[in-house]
Amino acid sequence: MPRFMSLIRIDERAAADFEPDPDLEKRMGALFEEISNAGVMLETAGLAPTSQATRVHWSGGRLSYTDGPFTETKEVVGGYAILQCKDKEEALEWTRRFLQVHPESWSVTSEVRAIDEG
Protein backbone atom coordinates (compact mmCIF):
# COMPACT_ATOMS: atom_id res chain seq x y z
CA MET A 1 0.00 0.00 0.00
CA PRO A 2 1.30 3.48 -0.79
CA ARG A 3 2.42 5.81 1.95
CA PHE A 4 1.68 9.53 2.13
CA MET A 5 3.15 12.34 4.16
CA SER A 6 0.85 15.05 5.39
CA LEU A 7 2.79 18.22 6.22
CA ILE A 8 0.79 20.41 8.57
CA ARG A 9 1.41 24.09 7.88
CA ILE A 10 0.52 26.75 10.41
CA ASP A 11 1.03 30.46 10.92
CA GLU A 12 3.22 30.12 13.98
CA ARG A 13 2.65 33.69 15.16
CA ALA A 14 -1.15 33.40 14.92
CA ALA A 15 -1.11 29.94 16.56
CA ALA A 16 0.56 31.43 19.64
CA ASP A 17 -2.56 33.59 20.16
CA PHE A 18 -5.14 30.81 19.85
CA GLU A 19 -7.24 30.23 22.91
CA PRO A 20 -7.09 26.64 24.14
CA ASP A 21 -10.09 24.62 23.02
CA PRO A 22 -10.94 22.18 25.82
CA ASP A 23 -12.62 19.79 23.39
CA LEU A 24 -9.85 19.83 20.75
CA GLU A 25 -7.65 17.31 22.58
CA LYS A 26 -10.64 15.02 23.07
CA ARG A 27 -11.70 15.24 19.39
CA MET A 28 -8.11 14.78 18.19
CA GLY A 29 -7.60 11.78 20.48
CA ALA A 30 -10.76 10.11 19.16
CA LEU A 31 -9.69 10.67 15.55
CA PHE A 32 -6.15 9.40 16.22
CA GLU A 33 -7.57 6.29 17.87
CA GLU A 34 -9.82 5.67 14.88
CA ILE A 35 -7.10 6.23 12.29
CA SER A 36 -4.66 4.03 14.25
CA ASN A 37 -7.21 1.24 14.63
CA ALA A 38 -7.81 1.42 10.85
CA GLY A 39 -4.08 0.72 10.36
CA VAL A 40 -3.60 3.99 8.47
CA MET A 41 -1.51 6.11 10.87
CA LEU A 42 2.11 5.01 10.84
CA GLU A 43 3.56 8.03 12.64
CA THR A 44 2.61 11.57 13.64
CA ALA A 45 4.12 14.37 15.68
CA GLY A 46 4.05 18.09 16.21
CA LEU A 47 7.27 20.03 15.75
CA ALA A 48 9.04 22.37 18.16
CA PRO A 49 8.69 26.08 17.35
CA THR A 50 10.97 27.64 14.75
CA SER A 51 12.64 29.63 17.53
CA GLN A 52 14.41 26.34 18.30
CA ALA A 53 15.20 25.51 14.65
CA THR A 54 18.09 26.10 12.26
CA ARG A 55 17.80 26.23 8.48
CA VAL A 56 20.75 24.88 6.52
CA HIS A 57 21.01 26.16 2.94
CA TRP A 58 23.32 24.96 0.15
CA SER A 59 23.99 27.40 -2.70
CA GLY A 60 26.97 28.14 -4.90
CA GLY A 61 29.02 25.43 -3.23
CA ARG A 62 28.61 26.96 0.23
CA LEU A 63 26.53 26.18 3.29
CA SER A 64 24.80 28.84 5.30
CA TYR A 65 22.95 28.51 8.60
CA THR A 66 20.05 30.62 9.85
CA ASP A 67 18.75 30.22 13.37
CA GLY A 68 15.03 30.66 13.97
CA PRO A 69 12.56 32.10 14.46
CA PHE A 70 12.00 32.70 10.77
CA THR A 71 10.03 35.94 10.85
CA GLU A 72 10.04 36.32 7.05
CA THR A 73 8.04 33.11 6.69
CA LYS A 74 4.29 33.26 7.23
CA GLU A 75 3.56 29.53 7.22
CA VAL A 76 5.84 26.88 8.70
CA VAL A 77 5.58 23.11 9.03
CA GLY A 78 4.16 22.62 12.51
CA GLY A 79 3.73 18.85 12.37
CA TYR A 80 3.47 15.82 10.14
CA ALA A 81 1.76 12.48 9.74
CA ILE A 82 2.77 9.44 7.73
CA LEU A 83 -0.26 7.54 6.47
CA GLN A 84 -0.52 4.21 4.70
CA CYS A 85 -3.62 4.29 2.51
CA LYS A 86 -5.02 2.38 -0.44
CA ASP A 87 -4.81 5.54 -2.57
CA LYS A 88 -4.50 9.33 -2.51
CA GLU A 89 -8.26 9.76 -2.13
CA GLU A 90 -8.19 7.87 1.17
CA ALA A 91 -5.23 9.96 2.37
CA LEU A 92 -7.14 13.13 1.48
CA GLU A 93 -10.24 11.88 3.32
CA TRP A 94 -8.29 11.29 6.55
CA THR A 95 -6.60 14.68 6.12
CA ARG A 96 -9.99 16.37 5.66
CA ARG A 97 -11.21 14.81 8.88
CA PHE A 98 -8.03 15.87 10.70
CA LEU A 99 -8.40 19.48 9.59
CA GLN A 100 -12.09 19.60 10.49
CA VAL A 101 -11.30 18.59 14.08
CA HIS A 102 -9.70 22.03 14.56
CA PRO A 103 -11.73 25.06 15.69
CA GLU A 104 -13.24 27.12 12.87
CA SER A 105 -11.23 30.16 13.97
CA TRP A 106 -7.93 28.39 13.22
CA SER A 107 -6.15 28.43 9.87
CA VAL A 108 -4.36 25.13 9.21
CA THR A 109 -3.14 23.79 5.86
CA SER A 110 -2.05 20.26 5.04
CA GLU A 111 0.12 19.36 2.09
CA VAL A 112 -0.42 15.69 1.22
CA ARG A 113 2.34 14.06 -0.81
CA ALA A 114 2.99 10.49 -1.85
CA ILE A 115 6.22 9.05 -0.49
CA ASP A 116 8.45 8.05 -3.40
CA GLU A 117 9.03 4.35 -2.86
CA GLY A 118 11.11 4.04 -6.02
N, C-alpha and C positions, 0 to 999 in steps of 0.2 A: 504494500500500500504506500502511496506517496506521502511524503512529509511536507509540511508547510510551516513557515515561520511567520508569526504575526508580530510585527513591531508596533508597539503602542507608543504613539507620539502625543506629547502633552506640551502645553505652554507652561513651563516650569514656574514662571513668575505668577501667573494666574492661579495655578494649582496651590500655591502657598497660601492664597487667600480664601480657598474654599472652606466653607463651614463643614465640620464633620457631619456625616449623615449616619445616624445610629443604625439605620436598616441596611446600609450599603454592605457592611461586612457580612451580615446575615445572608443577603441576596447573593453576594459573590461566593460565599462558602457553599451555598446550595447549588449554584451553577457549577462550581469546581468539582463538587462531589458527583454531580450528574455527568459531567464531561469525562471525569476520571473513570467512573463506573462503565462508561460507554467504550473505554479503551482508546479514547482519542487524545487526551492530554498526556504528552510525554514529559514535558517540563515547562515550568513557568516561573517567573520571578519579576519583581520590581527592581529597578536600578537605583543606586545611590544618586543623590543630586549632582549636577554638573560642577558644583563648587568643589567636589572631591575628585573630579576627573581631569585627565590630561589628554589632549589631542596630539597625535603624532602624525606629521605630514611629510610626505616624500615628494620633492619637486626639484628638478634640475640637478639631480645627483646628491641632494643634501636633505638631511632630516631637520625638521623644526618641531619644537614642542610648545604647546600653549596650555597653560593651566586654566581650569575653569574658575568661576562660572563663565559661560559663553554668552555674554550679554547681547552680542550681535545676532544670535540665533533665536528666533521666536519659538519654534517647536523643537523639542529634543526627544530622543527615545527614552521613555520613562520605564519601560518594561518590555517583556517579550513572552511569547508562548510558542512551544513547538508542538504541533498537532499532527497526528497521523490519521488521515481521512481517506475515504474511497476516491474523492475527487475534489477539485477546487470549490465546487458548489457547496459541498459539505463543510469545508473549511470556512467559507464565507458565511454559512448559516450559523456556525458556532461563534464566529466573530461578531455577527450581528447581535446575537443574544448577549455576548459579553459586553458590548458597547451599551446596549439598552438597559443593563443592570445599573449603570451610572445615573446620577441625578440629571434631570433635564438641564439644569443650569451649567453643567460641566461641558467642556469642549474637549473631546478625546477622538483621536484618529488612529486607525489601525491600517498598516500596510501589510497585506497578506501576500507572501511570495513562496513559490514552490522551492524546496531545497533541491539543488542540483545533485542528483545521485550518480551522475555520469562520471 
